[in-house]
C-alpha cells in the first residue's frame, strides 16, 4: 500500500513539469476557474448546494443499484449454506 502511494507521488511530481511545458497546466487552471465561477454564481439556489445535492444523488443511486443487484455466488462454497443440489446427493 505504501509503495503504491510513493509511486503515485513520484509520478505526480514528474508529471507536473511536463504538464506545464505542454501547456496543459493552463487548460487545467482554466477548467478549475470555470468550475469555481459556476459554484460562486448567484442563483435562487446556490450552485455549491446543487453540486452537493448532485453528489448525494449519485451516492443514493449507487446504493439503490447495489441493493437491487442479485446476490453473487460465494467465492468459498465450503463456507456458504448448503443448497438443494448438495442435500440431494
C-alpha positions, 0 to 999 in steps of 0.5 A: 500500500505504501509503495503504491502511494510513493509511486503515485507521488513520484509520478505526480511530481514528474508529471507536473513539469511536463504538464506545464511545458505542454501547456496543459497546466493552463487548460487545467487552471482554466477548467478549475476557474470555470468550475469555481465561477459556476459554484460562486454564481448567484442563483435562487439556489446556490450552485455549491448546494446543487453540486452537493445535492448532485453528489448525494444523488449519485451516492443514493443511486449507487446504493439503490443499484447495489441493493437491487443487484442479485446476490453473487455466488460465494467465492468459498462454497465450503463456507456458504449454506448448503443448497438443494443440489448438495442435500440431494446427493 
